Structures are given as structure tokens and as C-alpha cells.
């Protein structure tokens, strides 16, 4: 009798017994912990709460946009309109509120409404008109870029102490029992998506569409309806990211959303979501967002040149994806 039989199943057997989604979430968090552990070997302050708190706040911006990106990727889509939906929501927020508390509600409604409308248009184009997701969302990104540049006209407001109204600054910048309020909001998003995708009929339909759109359709699932809903949510999450960035930084900029296209996709795939759809969990995406920020923070602390950071950043992502690929081939 082997020692494995005497002592119970080996850790590898236990790992294989887990669902693919759970395994990928564990891999994503293992990657995040590994990067932080390596960073702490070079700098003992890297893993302190003050350092982790900053990294988590930065990761939350990626986490907001990656939430929407994950939803469309789960059904085999992609959203390339995120950068200028984010920018557009930020500009709408600032031009409507002008930093005044009394305009906060209207500004938020318009910013979120813009994200929802653009997301809905993307979903209709993909689901009902049959336009490929890459083409539809990239085209909408260009439309939003033109509209935003044309309507903003170099916004200035010398009389405004901040373009972000005070209530928004309190939500995204203040602390609750020593924890940044923005992190609590991110935790709320994670909880909401976890419940939505794992405990509701809609969530089961999302995974069904991702695994087999035809099979889901034959089972009575409204594939088009699910697709439109997910693209709409992606637009809303991009708008939330724009609102959060304005609240945190005080003012918008026309290039505000540019870095978040690649980072949203990277966080999704590093977080264990299958780019082909049907597999993944937002808890893994949270880990993926933290991993990306931890890698960049570590490389900056080591004063690695920008070209070197880009190379290493890409290699880390590839290494994690190769791990997922090996896990799939051994499954």
C-alpha cells in the first residue's frame, strides 16, 4: 500500500478533483502571492500593508474595467471600446458636475447612462446585426473618441477646486476603519459578480452561451438577450472606472482610458478566464489585476528601464498563460 493511500489523496489529486474554474482561480492567486513574495525578498517594505494598500487601489481601477471585459469574454466576445467609453464617462461627469455637490446625482446618472447606451449599442451590433465583436467595439471606440474630443473642447474650469464633487471624492478617496473606501466598493463589485454568475439563473445562462451558443439556444436561452446584457454591463463598468479615476485624481484627461484596454484583457486572461468563453470567475480576475500592478510596482522599484519593464511584463503574462495551457492539456 502506497503512502499516498495511507495518508489520503496527494495534493495533486486534490487539485485535479477541483472544478476547472476553481483551479484557475487558485493559480491566479498563487501568481499574485508569488510576485508579492519575490518583491518582498528584494524590498522588505514591498509586502507591508501601506504598500499593498496602494497596489490594491491601483489594481481596483483595472478591476473595474476588467469586470466588464470578463463578462463579454465569458461568451466569447471582446470589448475594445473601453478606453473611450471610460474617457467619455469621465468628461460627461466633469462637464455636468463642474465639481458642484448639487449636481452629483445628475452627473453620475449621465455618466453611467452613457456607458450603458454605448454598451447596449455594442451588444445590439454583435448579437442582432452579426457584426464581429472586434469590428463593432473598435468602431464604437473611434466614434466615442471623435464625440468626446469634439464636445469637450479642452475643458477648463478655473473656479473649480476639483472637477470631482465632494461626495464622489469621499466615496473613492476616504477611508473606512483604515481601509480605502474604493477597495470596499471593489469588494462589493466582486461580491455582486460572484453572486450573479454562480447563484442566479442568468449566470448559468452566461456560462451556457460561452460553452455552446447553439446548445444554449436549443435549451431555450435567449443568446442574443444575454449577449446584449453583458455588453451593456461592460459599458457600465467602463463608466464606473472613469468616474473612479476622476474622483481619485480630481480631474479627467483625454488619454485617461488608453492604458486600460490592454490591462483589462491581461487581467482577465491572467485571472484564468478562457478567452474562448465559458470558463472563468471574477475572483480570479481580482488576482490578475493585483498581479499586473505588483509586477509593474516591483520593476519600477528596481529601476528597470521602460523597455525592460515591457519585456518582463509580457513574459510574466505569457508564463502564466502557459501554465493554464499545460493544466488544460493535462486535464
N, C-alpha and C positions, 0 to 999 in steps of 0.2 A: 504493500500500500504506500503510495507516494505521500510526501509531506504535504503536498497540496490538498490531498484527500483528507488527511488527518486534521489539518489546520483550517480547512474550508477552502472555498474558491480563491484563486490568486487575484491580485488587484487587476490584472489584465482581463481575467474572466468577468470580474465585476464590472469593469469598464465596458466590455462588449455587451453585457446584459442591459446597459442603459440604452435609451432611445437615441437615435442619431442626433436629434435636436439637443438633448441633454449633454451628449458627448461634446458637441461643438461649443456649447456654452462653457463647459469646463475647460476646453482647450483655449478658448478666448481669454478666460480669466487667468489661466496658467501663464499665457503670454504676457498679460498685463503685470502680473506679480513678478515674473522673471525680469522684465525690463526695469521695474522699480528696484528689484533686488540688486541687479547689476549696477544701476545708478548709485545705490547706497554704498556699494563697495568702493567706488571712486570718490564719493562725497557723502559722508555720514548724514549730512543735512537733507539729502535728497528725499529720504523717506519720512521726514518729520511731518507732523500734522500741518504746519504752516505751509510747507512745500506742496504736500498732497492737496491741500485745500485750494491753492492757486491752480494746480493742474486740473483738478476736478471742475473748477469754474470754467476754465478754458475749454475743457472737454465737453461741458454742457452745451456750448454753442454748436459744436459738431453733433452732439447727441440730438439736439432739436431737429436739425435738418436731416440727420440720418434716420430719424423716426419715420419721416415721410418717404424717404428713399427706400427704406426697408419694406414698407408696405407695398410699394409698386413692384419691387424686386421679387417679393413673395409670389406674385402672379406672373413672373417672367418679364416684367416691364422695366423701365428706367425713366428717371425724370431729370432731363438736362436743363430744365427751365429754372431750377432752384436759384442760381445766382441773382438773376434779375427779378424774380418774384420777391426774393429777400430784399433786394435794393428798393424795389417799388413799394413794398410794405413800409420800409423804413422812411422813405420820402413822404408817403401819404401820412404816416404818423406825425412827422415833424411839421409838415406844411399845414396840417389840420389843427394840431395842438398848440404849436408855437411856444411850447413849454408851459402853457397855462393849465392849471389843475382842473378848471371848469370844463375844459374841452377834452379831458382824458377819455371819457366814455365814448364820445363820438369818434375820436381819433383811433381808438382801439377797434371799434366796430368796422370802420372803413378799412383799416389795415388788414384785419383778419378777413373781411369780406373780399378784398382784392385777392388775397391768397386763395380763397375758396373759389372765386369766379375763374381765375386762371387755371386752377387745378381741375375744375369741372370742365372747362373747355378742352384741356388736355385729355381728360378721360373720354369725353364725347368723341374727339377726333380719333383716339385709339380704338375705342370699343365699338362705335357706331359707324364711323367713316372708314375704318380699316387702315388708317394711316399708321405706319410703323412708329413705335414709341420714340425711337431716336429722332426721327424726322419731325414728328409732331412737337415734341418738347423742345427740341433745339430751335425750331422755327418760332415757337412761342417765346423762348428766351430772347430771340432777336427782336420780336415785336415789343416785348416789355422793355428791352434796352432802349429802343427808339422812343417809346412813350415816356419813359422815365427821364431820359435826357432832355426831351422836348418840353416836358411840363415843369421840371424842376428849375431850369434856367439859372443855375448857380445860386441856390437858396442861401440867403443870409438873413440874420436877424440880430442886429447889434444890441437891441434892447432885451434880448432873452439871455438869462443866465445859463440856461440849458435848453436844448430842444426837447429833452425828455421831461414830461411833467413829474412833479414830486412824487405822486403815488406810484408811478412806474419805477422811479429810482429806489423807492422803499422796497418794492417787491423784488427787484433784481439785485440790489446792492446791499441792503441792510442785512443784519444777521439775526438769527433766532437761536438763542442759547448757544452762541458761538459758532453756529453753522450758517453760512451764507444762504439767504432765503432762496436764491436762484437754484441752489442744489436741492432744496426741498421741493421746488417746482419741478425740477428734472426727475426727482424720485416719484413725484405724482404722475408725471408722464409715463415713466417706466411701469408703474403700477397699473395705470389705465390701459396701456397697450397689452400688458400681460393678461389682465382680466379679459380684455376684448378678444384676444387671439386664442386664449386657452379655455375660457369658460363660457363663451357665447356661441350661438348658432352661426352668427356672422363670421367669427374667427374660423370655425370649422369649414365654412364655405370658402374662405380665403385660401386655406391650405388645399382644399379640393381643387379649386381653379388652378392653383400653382402646379399641382401634380399632373392634372389632366383636364384642360378646359372642356374637351369634348365629353369626357366621362362625367364631369360636374354638370354639364348641360343636360345630359341624358338622365341625370339623377334629380333634375328639377331645379338646379341652382341657376339663378339669373347671372350668368357670367358677365354680361355687359353691365348690369347694375353694380356688381361687386367691383368691377374694374373702374367705373366712373367714381364710385365712392372712395376708392383708395387713392386715385389721383387727386380728388378734391381734398382729402386729408393731407396729402403730400404738400399741396399748395398752402394749406393752413399752417402746417408745421414750419414751412419756409418763412411764412409771415411771422410766426412766433419767434423764430430765430432773429429776424430783422428787428422786431420790437425789443428783444432781449439785448441785442448789440447796441441799439440806440440808448436804451436805458442804462446800460453798463458804461458805455463810452461817453454819453451825453449828447453826441451829435452824429449824424449819418455822413457817409461819403459815398460817392457814386461807384466806388470799387469795393464796397463793403462785402458783397457776396461772392466775389471772384474766387477766393480760396476754398469755398465750401462745396464746390461741385466735386472735385477730386476727393476731398476729405470725407464727404458724405458717402461716396461709393466705397472708399477704402475702409471706413468704419464698418460698413455693412458686411463686406466680404471678410475682413479680419475678425468680425464678430461672429462668423460662422454661418451667415445666411447664404444659401446657394444662389448663385447668380442666375441659375436656370429656373428658379422658383420652387415653391412647395416645401421648403425646409429653412428653418431659422427661427430665432427668438430675439426679442429686443434686449433681454438681459445680456446676451452675448454682444449686441451692438454697443451697449454701455461700456463693456470691457474693451471693445475695439476702439471706441472713442478715446478712452483713457490711455490705451496702448500707444496710439498715434501721438498724443500730446506728450506722453512720457518719453518716447523716443526723441522727439524734437527738443524737449527740455534738456535731456541728457547730452545730446550732441551740441547744443548751444553752450551748455555749461563746460564742455570740454573744448570749446572754441574751435570746433571743426568748421572749415570753410563751407560756404553755402553749397558749392558744387559737391563737396564730400557729404554734406548732410542729405542732399537729394539722392545720392547714390545709395547711402546706407539705409535711408528711409525706405527706398524702393526694395532693397534687398531683404529688409526685415519683413515687409509685406509679402514678398514672394516666398520667403521661408515659411511663414505661417500658412500660406495657401497651399504650399507643397505638403505640409503636414496634414491638412484637410484632405488633399488628394490621395495621400497614402492611406489615410483612415478609410476613405471610401473604397479604395481598391482592395483593402483587407477585410471589408465588411462582409 
